[in-house]
Amino acid sequence: MNEGIEIDENFKPEEWADLNFSLFLPDGTRIPLVQGGEDIPVNLGNWRYYVELAERHRLKANADAFKLLREGLACVLPIELLPLFTASELEQLVSGTRVVDVNMLRQCTEYENISPDSDTVKNFWSVLEEMTDDERTLFLRFVWARSRMPTSAQDSSMNFKLLGAQGAAKDDPDRYLPHAQTCFFSLSLPPYSTKEIMRNKLIYAINNSPNMDADVRLHNADGWAES
């Protein structure tokens, strides 16, 4: 289709006006890819060579950091086995799953001062199942200060504890927020009068207590802000 059309290899597209054989580093400094690279413009005749040099430099730029990372991984993982897994499989094995599995959480749940057959518990699991993936991640951070579940219930370092409310939160539940303790992976849940109230309280709590510091501040505050 392009037979007979001559291409001027010295032609430099307008979009390449500032492009030459040099490269910016992450700290903002600029280095030449070849001797005198700052004065060699990239054009239709040499752009492939420029791309090759830039790619080669980028791949080698962090070699020392990657070497240290590999040595660190080797202290805790059998790195000779890593080629057996895909990137996503390795991520799940090391970091756990991104999606909070409600059924898995239920399997490793203990109940204290609350019946697993009570309406409160049934409503709780129903609300959790109806949450979006992002909301369930916020919930996990609220009760455990983590954003990922282990690969399986057997791999969990500790069980989730669902506790009954105490004191005023038990006597007048609709005025109180759920109370989480991340160190113990526990949630104290008032016996709210309706599922809708429980949903609103949980959603409010997980969105307004993003840090572990909140464990000792406002999780069991009297009531909640209303506009």
C-alpha positions as CSV (number, residue, x, y, z in Angstrom):
1,M,0.0,0.0,0.0
2,N,2.9,2.3,0.8
3,E,5.1,1.1,-2.1
4,G,6.8,4.0,-3.9
5,I,6.4,6.4,-0.9
6,E,9.7,7.6,0.4
7,I,10.0,8.4,4.1
8,D,12.4,11.1,5.3
9,E,14.1,9.4,8.2
10,N,15.3,12.8,9.5
11,F,11.7,14.0,9.8
12,K,10.7,14.9,13.3
13,P,7.0,15.0,14.1
14,E,5.8,18.1,15.9
15,E,4.8,16.0,18.9
16,W,8.4,15.0,19.3
17,A,9.7,18.6,19.5
18,D,11.3,18.2,23.0
19,L,12.3,14.5,22.6
20,N,15.9,13.6,22.4
21,F,18.3,10.8,23.5
22,S,18.0,11.6,27.1
23,L,15.8,10.4,30.0
24,F,14.4,11.9,33.2
25,L,15.1,10.0,36.4
26,P,12.5,9.8,39.2
27,D,14.3,12.6,41.1
28,G,13.9,15.0,38.2
29,T,17.5,14.9,36.9
30,R,18.2,14.2,33.3
31,I,20.7,11.8,31.9
32,P,21.9,11.1,28.3
33,L,21.1,7.6,26.9
34,V,24.2,8.0,24.6
35,Q,27.1,10.4,24.7
36,G,25.8,13.8,23.8
37,G,22.2,12.5,23.8
38,E,20.7,15.8,24.8
39,D,21.7,17.1,21.4
40,I,20.5,14.1,19.3
41,P,16.8,14.6,18.3
42,V,14.5,11.6,18.0
43,N,13.2,11.2,14.5
44,L,11.6,8.7,12.2
45,G,14.9,7.1,11.5
46,N,16.1,6.5,15.1
47,W,13.0,6.3,17.3
48,R,13.2,2.5,17.6
49,Y,16.8,2.7,18.9
50,Y,15.7,5.4,21.4
51,V,12.8,3.2,22.7
52,E,15.3,0.3,23.1
53,L,17.7,2.4,25.1
54,A,15.0,3.9,27.3
55,E,13.4,0.5,28.0
56,R,16.8,-1.0,28.8
57,H,17.6,1.8,31.2
58,R,14.2,1.6,33.0
59,L,14.6,-2.1,33.5
60,K,18.0,-1.7,35.0
61,A,17.4,1.4,37.0
62,N,15.8,-0.4,40.0
63,A,18.0,-3.5,39.8
64,D,19.6,-2.9,43.2
65,A,16.2,-2.3,44.9
66,F,14.7,-5.4,43.3
67,K,17.8,-7.4,44.5
68,L,17.2,-6.3,48.1
69,L,13.5,-7.0,47.8
70,R,14.3,-10.5,46.5
71,E,16.8,-11.1,49.4
72,G,14.1,-10.0,51.9
73,L,11.5,-12.3,50.4
74,A,14.0,-15.2,50.5
75,C,14.1,-14.8,54.3
76,V,10.5,-15.8,54.6
77,L,9.5,-17.5,51.4
78,P,11.0,-20.4,49.3
79,I,11.7,-18.1,46.3
80,E,12.9,-21.1,44.2
81,L,9.2,-22.1,44.1
82,L,7.8,-18.7,43.0
83,P,8.1,-19.5,39.2
84,L,5.4,-22.2,39.8
85,F,2.8,-19.5,40.4
86,T,1.2,-16.7,38.4
87,A,1.4,-13.2,39.8
88,S,-2.2,-13.3,41.0
89,E,-1.8,-16.7,42.6
90,L,1.3,-15.5,44.5
91,E,-0.4,-12.3,45.6
92,Q,-3.3,-14.4,47.1
93,L,-0.9,-16.8,48.8
94,V,1.2,-14.1,50.4
95,S,-1.3,-11.3,51.0
96,G,-4.6,-13.1,51.2
97,T,-7.7,-12.4,49.1
98,R,-8.9,-8.9,48.2
99,V,-12.5,-9.8,48.5
100,V,-13.9,-10.3,52.0
101,D,-15.6,-13.7,51.9
102,V,-18.6,-13.5,54.3
103,N,-18.9,-17.3,54.4
104,M,-15.3,-17.7,55.4
105,L,-15.7,-15.1,58.1
106,R,-18.7,-16.9,59.4
107,Q,-16.7,-20.1,59.6
108,C,-14.2,-18.6,62.0
109,T,-16.6,-16.6,64.2
110,E,-17.0,-17.1,67.9
111,Y,-20.0,-15.8,69.8
112,E,-19.9,-14.3,73.3
113,N,-22.9,-13.2,75.3
114,I,-25.0,-13.4,72.1
115,S,-26.9,-16.2,70.5
116,P,-25.9,-17.2,66.9
117,D,-29.7,-17.8,66.3
118,S,-30.8,-14.4,67.6
119,D,-32.4,-11.8,65.3
120,T,-29.4,-9.5,65.9
121,V,-26.9,-12.0,64.6
122,K,-29.1,-13.0,61.6
123,N,-29.5,-9.3,60.7
124,F,-25.8,-8.8,61.0
125,W,-24.9,-11.5,58.6
126,S,-27.6,-10.4,56.2
127,V,-26.3,-6.8,56.3
128,L,-22.8,-7.9,55.7
129,E,-23.8,-10.1,52.7
130,E,-25.7,-7.1,51.2
131,M,-22.6,-4.8,51.5
132,T,-20.5,-4.0,48.5
133,D,-17.0,-5.4,48.2
134,D,-15.6,-1.9,49.2
135,E,-17.9,-1.7,52.2
136,R,-16.9,-5.2,53.4
137,T,-13.2,-4.1,53.1
138,L,-14.0,-1.1,55.3
139,F,-15.8,-3.4,57.7
140,L,-12.7,-5.6,58.0
141,R,-10.5,-2.6,58.7
142,F,-13.0,-1.5,61.3
143,V,-12.9,-4.7,63.2
144,W,-9.3,-6.0,62.4
145,A,-7.3,-3.1,61.0
146,R,-6.7,-5.3,57.9
147,S,-8.0,-5.0,54.4
148,R,-7.6,-8.7,53.3
149,M,-8.8,-12.0,54.5
150,P,-6.5,-15.1,54.7
151,T,-6.7,-17.6,51.8
152,S,-8.8,-20.0,53.9
153,A,-10.4,-20.1,57.4
154,Q,-7.7,-22.6,58.5
155,D,-5.1,-19.9,57.7
156,S,-6.7,-17.3,59.9
157,S,-4.4,-16.3,62.8
158,M,-7.4,-15.7,65.1
159,N,-11.2,-16.1,65.1
160,F,-13.6,-13.2,64.7
161,K,-15.5,-12.5,67.9
162,L,-19.1,-11.3,67.8
163,L,-20.0,-9.9,71.2
164,G,-23.3,-8.9,72.8
165,A,-23.6,-5.3,74.0
166,Q,-23.2,-4.3,77.6
167,G,-24.7,-1.6,79.8
168,A,-26.5,1.2,78.2
169,A,-25.9,-0.1,74.7
170,K,-27.9,-3.2,75.6
171,D,-30.7,-1.3,77.3
172,D,-31.1,1.4,74.7
173,P,-29.4,-0.1,71.6
174,D,-30.7,2.3,68.8
175,R,-28.8,5.2,70.4
176,Y,-25.4,3.5,70.2
177,L,-22.8,2.5,67.5
178,P,-21.2,-0.9,67.3
179,H,-17.9,-1.1,69.2
180,A,-14.9,-2.7,67.5
181,Q,-11.5,-3.8,69.0
182,T,-9.0,-4.5,66.3
183,C,-6.4,-6.1,68.5
184,F,-9.0,-8.8,69.4
185,F,-10.7,-8.9,66.0
186,S,-14.0,-8.4,67.8
187,L,-17.3,-6.5,67.4
188,S,-19.7,-5.7,70.1
189,L,-23.1,-5.4,68.5
190,P,-26.1,-3.7,70.2
191,P,-29.5,-5.5,69.6
192,Y,-30.9,-2.9,67.2
193,S,-34.6,-2.9,66.8
194,T,-34.5,-3.2,63.1
195,K,-32.2,-4.4,60.3
196,E,-32.3,-1.0,58.7
197,I,-31.0,0.7,61.9
198,M,-28.2,-1.9,62.1
199,R,-27.2,-1.3,58.5
200,N,-27.1,2.5,59.0
201,K,-25.1,2.2,62.2
202,L,-22.6,-0.2,60.7
203,I,-22.2,1.8,57.5
204,Y,-21.6,5.0,59.6
205,A,-19.1,3.3,61.9
206,I,-17.0,1.7,59.1
207,N,-16.8,5.0,57.2
208,N,-15.9,7.2,60.2
209,S,-13.5,5.0,62.1
210,P,-10.7,4.3,59.5
211,N,-7.8,4.1,61.9
212,M,-6.7,1.8,64.8
213,D,-6.5,4.9,67.0
214,A,-10.3,5.1,66.8
215,D,-10.5,1.9,69.0
216,V,-10.0,4.1,72.1
217,R,-12.0,7.1,71.0
218,L,-15.4,7.1,69.4
219,H,-16.5,3.5,68.5
220,N,-18.9,3.4,71.4
221,A,-19.9,7.1,71.3
222,D,-23.4,8.0,72.5
223,G,-25.5,8.3,69.4
224,W,-24.1,9.4,66.1
225,A,-23.9,12.7,64.2
226,E,-27.0,13.8,62.3
227,S,-27.2,16.7,59.9
